[in-house]
Amino acid sequence: MINWGQTPIYQERDVRTIKNAILSIVLYLARTAMRIIYFFIKLCTKQQNKVTMLSRQSDDINLDFILLKEEIKQSLNNSNELLEIKILCKKIPNGILGKIKYCFYIVKCMYHIATSKVCIIDGYNIAISALNHKKNIEIIQIWHAMGAIKKFGYQVLDKAEGSNSRVAKIMKMHANYTCITCTSEATKRIYSEAFNTDLDKVQVLGMPRIDYLLGEEINKKVEEIIKETPKLKGKKNILYVPTFRKEKSVDVQKIIDAVDEEKYNLILQLHPLDKTPVELKYKVEASTEDLIKLADYVITDYSAVAFEAATLDKPLFFYLYDLEEYGNTRGLNINLEEEMKNNTKTNINDIIDIIASNTYNYEELKHFKEKYVQTADTKNCERIVEYIKKAI
C-alpha cells in the first residue's frame, strides 16, 4: 500500500515498484499465451528444407540478408538442393493499434520458425528467444553491427541506455542461439558477455556486408552517387556518423562550425531514429556503406560504423565530446584513448587540424583493423552459408 504521507521520493519509488509489478504480470501472461499458441503450431507442422531470416531493425530487407540470400541460392543451386528462403522484416510500430497488429505478425513468425531448419536473426527477436523450439533447429545471430565499441545487451542491464533486468529475464533476452557470428577473436569475448552465452558459441565467420564493402558492386554504386551529386568530386569528403543517443540529440553544430566548407564537403549521416535536425546540404541519399566508401575521412564516436571504415582503410577518427558522460550511462568495450590515441579527440578542431596537415596515423588504423576485422575478405557469406549447410 502506498503511504501518501511519505516524501515525494518515496512515493515515486512506490509507484515505480507497482508499475514494474504490473509490467511483469503482463509480460508473463503474454509469454504464456505465445507458448500455448506455439505449442499447437509445432504440433501441427513439420520442419521443411527452409531458412527463415527475421529482423525488427527495419521494414525493409537489410543488406546482410540480401547478400546471404544470394549466397544461399547460388551455393545450393550448385549442389542441386531445393531450399525455401523466407525473409520477414518489420519494426515494432508505435501506438496501441500498431502493436496489436504486430502480435499477429509474431504468430506468422512463429509458423515460419516452426517449419524451418535454420533461422537467422540480426537482433533480439521475441519469438526466437521467449519460446521453446524444436530440438534440431539452428538459430544464428549475425547481429546488425560489425562489432561493439559501446556495451549492449547483458552488459548494460538496468543502465540508462540498457534493458530492464526483470524484463530481460521474463522475455529470455538473447536465449536459444546456437551460433553467433563475429569478425574477430577480440569480439568473441565482447559478444559472449553481451549475449550472456558460452564463448564457443561465438564463431569468427564474419559479417555479410563486408563482402559488399570489399566487392566491385559498391564501386559502381559510388560512381552513381557522385554522378548524381557532382560536388562530391570537387573537394575532399568528410563523413560524420555518430551513434544514436536515447532521448538526446547529437551535437552536430560544433562539427559544422569547425569544417571549412571551401575546402571540404561535410556529410552528416545520423541514425534513423535520431531526430536531430540537419540541413539538406549536409545530407546525401545513400546507404552508410556507400557513404563510407566515397568518403575521404570518417568521423564517428561509439558507432560500429568504425569497423566498416577500418575495413576499407579509411582515415578514421573518434570524436568523443561526451566521453565521461557516455561512459557512465552506457560504458565502452574498447578503450579508444589507448587503442586509437592519436586519432581519438574530445575537440573537433584537433581532428580537423590533422586532416588539414595530412598527418593521420595509419599505423594505429592498421592495428585496429587487424584486431577487430580479421574477416576483411570477400568470403564472409560463404563461411556463414557453409555453416548453414551443415545444419540442413
C-alpha positions in Angstrom: 0.0 0.0 0.0 1.2 3.5 -0.8 1.5 5.8 2.1 0.7 9.2 0.7 2.2 10.9 3.7 5.6 9.9 2.5 8.0 12.3 0.9 7.8 12.6 -2.9 11.0 10.5 -3.5 9.4 7.5 -1.6 6.1 8.0 -3.4 7.9 7.9 -6.7 9.7 4.7 -5.7 6.4 3.1 -4.7 4.7 4.0 -7.9 7.7 2.7 -9.9 7.5 -0.6 -7.9 3.8 -1.0 -8.8 4.4 -0.2 -12.4 7.2 -2.8 -12.6 5.0 -5.4 -11.0 2.2 -4.8 -13.5 4.6 -4.9 -16.4 5.9 -8.3 -15.1 2.4 -9.7 -14.9 1.6 -8.5 -18.4 4.8 -9.9 -19.9 4.3 -13.3 -18.1 0.8 -13.5 -19.5 1.9 -12.5 -23.0 4.7 -15.1 -23.0 2.4 -17.8 -21.7 -0.1 -17.0 -24.4 2.6 -17.2 -27.1 3.9 -20.5 -25.7 0.4 -22.0 -25.9 -0.1 -20.8 -29.5 3.4 -22.0 -30.5 2.8 -25.4 -28.9 -0.1 -26.1 -31.3 1.8 -24.6 -34.2 4.7 -27.0 -33.6 2.2 -29.9 -33.1 0.5 -29.3 -36.5 3.6 -28.5 -38.6 6.7 -30.3 -39.8 10.2 -28.8 -40.4 10.9 -28.1 -44.1 14.1 -27.5 -46.0 13.8 -23.8 -45.2 15.9 -20.9 -44.0 13.9 -18.1 -42.3 15.5 -14.7 -41.7 13.9 -12.3 -39.2 14.6 -8.7 -38.3 12.9 -5.9 -36.5 15.6 -3.3 -37.3 13.6 -2.1 -40.3 10.6 -2.8 -42.5 13.0 -3.2 -45.5 15.2 -6.2 -46.2 18.6 -5.3 -45.0 21.9 -5.7 -46.9 23.1 -8.6 -44.9 20.0 -10.6 -45.6 20.1 -9.8 -49.3 23.7 -11.0 -49.5 23.1 -14.1 -47.5 20.0 -15.0 -49.7 22.1 -14.7 -52.9 24.9 -16.8 -51.5 22.5 -19.5 -50.2 20.7 -19.6 -53.6 24.0 -19.8 -55.5 25.6 -22.3 -53.2 22.6 -24.7 -53.1 21.9 -24.4 -56.8 25.4 -25.7 -57.3 24.7 -28.7 -55.1 21.2 -29.3 -56.6 19.4 -29.0 -53.3 15.9 -27.4 -53.0 15.6 -24.8 -50.3 13.0 -22.3 -49.4 14.2 -18.9 -48.1 11.7 -16.7 -46.2 12.6 -13.2 -45.1 10.4 -11.3 -42.6 11.4 -7.7 -41.6 9.2 -5.5 -39.5 9.8 -2.8 -36.9 7.6 -2.7 -33.8 5.2 0.2 -34.7 4.1 3.0 -32.4 0.6 3.1 -31.0 -1.7 0.5 -29.4 -3.3 -0.5 -32.8 0.1 -0.9 -34.4 1.3 -3.1 -31.5 -1.9 -5.3 -31.7 -1.3 -5.9 -35.4 2.3 -6.7 -34.6 1.1 -9.5 -32.3 -0.5 -11.2 -35.3 2.8 -10.7 -37.2 4.6 -12.6 -34.4 2.2 -15.5 -34.8 3.2 -15.5 -38.5 6.8 -15.6 -37.5 6.1 -18.5 -35.1 4.8 -20.6 -38.1 7.9 -19.9 -40.2 10.2 -20.6 -37.2 8.5 -23.9 -36.5 8.7 -25.0 -40.2 12.4 -24.0 -40.7 15.6 -25.9 -40.1 17.6 -22.7 -39.9 16.6 -19.2 -38.6 18.9 -16.2 -39.0 18.3 -13.0 -37.0 20.2 -9.7 -36.7 19.0 -8.5 -33.2 16.8 -9.6 -30.3 13.7 -11.4 -31.6 10.8 -12.0 -29.2 9.6 -15.3 -30.8 13.1 -16.7 -31.1 14.2 -16.0 -27.5 11.0 -16.3 -25.5 9.8 -19.7 -26.9 10.9 -23.3 -26.7 11.8 -24.6 -30.2 12.1 -28.0 -31.9 15.4 -29.6 -30.8 17.1 -29.7 -34.2 16.6 -26.1 -35.3 19.7 -24.0 -35.9 19.4 -20.3 -34.7 22.1 -18.0 -36.0 22.6 -14.5 -34.6 24.5 -12.3 -37.1 23.8 -9.0 -35.2 23.2 -5.8 -37.0 26.6 -4.2 -36.3 30.2 -5.3 -37.2 31.3 -5.2 -33.6 30.7 -3.4 -30.4 32.6 -0.3 -29.2 29.8 0.5 -26.8 28.4 -2.0 -24.4 25.0 -3.6 -25.1 22.7 -6.5 -24.1 23.6 -8.1 -20.8 26.5 -5.7 -20.3 24.1 -2.7 -19.8 21.2 -4.2 -17.8 19.4 -1.6 -15.7 21.6 1.2 -17.0 20.2 4.4 -18.6 20.6 3.1 -22.1 20.1 -0.6 -21.3 17.2 -3.0 -20.8 15.4 -3.7 -17.5 16.8 -6.9 -15.9 13.3 -8.1 -14.9 12.0 -7.7 -18.5 15.2 -9.4 -19.8 14.6 -12.4 -17.5 11.0 -12.8 -18.3 11.5 -12.5 -22.1 14.6 -14.6 -22.0 16.7 -11.9 -23.8 19.1 -13.4 -26.3 18.3 -17.0 -25.5 18.3 -20.0 -27.8 21.1 -19.1 -30.1 23.2 -22.0 -31.4 25.7 -19.7 -33.2 26.7 -16.1 -33.0 28.9 -14.8 -35.8 31.5 -12.1 -35.3 34.5 -10.6 -37.2 37.4 -11.2 -34.8 38.8 -13.1 -31.8 38.7 -9.9 -29.8 35.0 -9.5 -30.5 34.2 -13.0 -29.3 34.7 -12.1 -25.6 32.6 -9.0 -26.0 29.7 -10.9 -27.6 29.9 -13.7 -25.1 29.3 -11.1 -22.3 26.7 -9.1 -24.2 24.6 -12.2 -25.2 25.3 -14.0 -21.9 26.4 -17.1 -23.7 29.3 -19.6 -23.9 32.4 -18.4 -25.7 32.4 -21.4 -28.0 29.0 -20.4 -29.4 30.6 -17.2 -30.8 32.4 -18.0 -34.1 34.6 -15.8 -36.3 32.7 -16.4 -39.5 32.4 -12.7 -40.4 29.6 -10.3 -41.4 27.9 -10.4 -44.8 28.2 -6.7 -45.5 32.0 -7.0 -45.6 31.7 -8.8 -48.9 29.8 -5.8 -50.3 32.3 -3.3 -48.8 35.2 -5.1 -50.5 33.4 -6.1 -53.7 33.1 -4.4 -57.1 29.4 -3.7 -56.8 29.9 -0.9 -54.3 32.3 0.9 -56.7 29.5 1.1 -59.3 27.1 2.4 -56.7 29.5 5.1 -55.5 30.1 6.2 -59.1 26.3 6.6 -59.5 26.1 8.7 -56.3 28.9 11.0 -57.4 27.3 11.4 -60.8 24.0 12.5 -59.1 25.9 14.8 -56.7 28.8 16.3 -58.6 30.0 18.4 -55.7 31.3 15.2 -54.0 34.0 15.0 -56.7 35.3 18.5 -56.4 36.5 18.5 -52.7 37.6 16.1 -50.0 34.6 14.5 -48.3 34.3 14.3 -44.5 31.6 11.9 -43.3 30.3 12.2 -39.7 28.4 9.2 -38.5 27.6 9.5 -34.7 25.9 6.8 -32.7 22.3 7.0 -31.5 21.8 8.5 -28.1 18.5 7.8 -26.3 16.5 10.9 -25.5 19.4 13.2 -26.5 20.3 15.0 -29.7 23.7 14.8 -31.3 25.7 18.0 -31.2 26.3 18.5 -34.9 26.8 22.2 -34.8 30.3 22.0 -33.5 31.5 20.0 -36.4 29.6 22.2 -38.9 31.4 25.2 -37.4 34.8 23.5 -37.5 34.8 22.3 -41.1 35.9 24.8 -43.8 33.3 24.3 -46.5 35.5 26.0 -49.0 37.9 23.0 -48.7 35.7 20.1 -47.7 32.3 18.6 -48.2 30.7 17.7 -44.9 28.2 14.8 -45.0 26.1 14.1 -41.9 24.7 10.6 -41.6 22.7 10.3 -38.4 21.0 7.2 -37.0 17.5 6.6 -38.5 15.9 7.1 -35.0 17.8 10.3 -34.4 15.6 13.4 -34.6 18.4 16.0 -34.7 17.5 18.5 -37.5 20.1 18.5 -40.3 20.2 21.0 -43.2 19.6 19.4 -46.6 23.1 20.5 -47.9 24.8 18.1 -45.4 22.7 15.1 -46.5 23.4 12.6 -49.3 20.8 10.0 -50.0 22.8 6.8 -49.8 23.5 3.9 -47.5 26.1 4.2 -44.8 28.2 1.6 -46.5 28.3 3.6 -49.8 29.0 6.8 -48.0 31.9 5.3 -46.2 33.3 4.1 -49.5 33.1 7.5 -51.1 34.4 9.4 -48.0 38.0 10.6 -47.7 37.7 10.8 -43.9 35.3 9.2 -41.5 34.5 10.7 -38.1 32.4 8.7 -35.5 32.2 8.3 -31.8 30.9 4.9 -30.4 29.3 3.6 -33.5 30.2 0.2 -35.1 30.5 2.1 -38.3 34.1 2.5 -37.2 34.7 -1.2 -38.1 33.3 -0.7 -41.6 35.6 2.3 -42.1 38.6 0.3 -40.9 37.7 -2.5 -43.3 38.1 0.0 -46.2 41.3 1.5 -44.6 39.6 4.9 -44.4 41.2 7.5 -42.2 39.1 7.1 -39.1 38.6 9.5 -36.2 36.8 9.1 -32.9 35.2 12.4 -31.8 34.3 11.8 -28.1 33.0 15.1 -26.9 30.8 13.4 -24.2 33.2 10.5 -23.2 32.8 10.7 -19.4 29.0 11.1 -19.5 28.6 8.3 -22.1 30.9 6.0 -20.1 28.7 6.5 -17.1 25.4 5.9 -18.8 26.4 3.1 -21.1 30.1 2.1 -20.9 32.6 1.0 -23.6 34.1 -2.3 -24.6 37.1 -0.7 -26.2 39.4 1.9 -24.7 39.7 4.2 -27.7 42.0 6.6 -25.9 44.5 3.7 -25.7 44.0 1.8 -28.9 43.5 4.8 -31.2 45.0 7.5 -29.0 46.4 9.7 -31.8 43.1 9.6 -33.7 40.7 10.0 -30.8 39.9 13.5 -29.7 37.4 15.4 -27.5 37.8 18.6 -29.5 36.7 18.5 -33.1 39.2 21.2 -34.1 42.1 18.8 -33.3 40.6 16.3 -35.8 40.3 19.0 -38.5 43.9 20.1 -37.9 45.1 16.5 -38.5 43.1 16.4 -41.7 44.4 19.8 -42.9 48.0 18.9 -42.1 47.8 15.5 -43.6 49.3 13.8 -40.5 47.0 10.9 -40.0 48.4 8.0 -38.0 47.7 5.0 -40.4 49.7 2.6 -38.2 47.0 2.9 -35.4 44.3 2.2 -38.0 46.2 -0.9 -39.2 46.4 -2.4 -35.7 42.7 -1.5 -35.0 41.7 -3.3 -38.2 43.9 -6.3 -37.6 42.4 -6.7 -34.1 38.7 -6.2 -34.8 38.2 -7.1 -38.5 40.0 -10.4 -39.1 37.5 -11.3 -41.8 38.4 -8.5 -44.1 37.8 -10.5 -47.3 35.0 -11.4 -49.7 34.4 -14.9 -48.2 32.1 -13.8 -45.3 28.8 -15.0 -46.8 30.5 -18.2 -48.0 31.7 -19.1 -44.5 28.3 -18.4 -42.9 26.5 -20.4 -45.6 28.9 -23.3 -45.3 27.9 -23.4 -41.6 24.2 -23.3 -42.5 24.6 -26.2 -45.0 25.8 -28.4 -42.2 22.6 -27.8 -40.4 20.3 -28.6 -43.3 
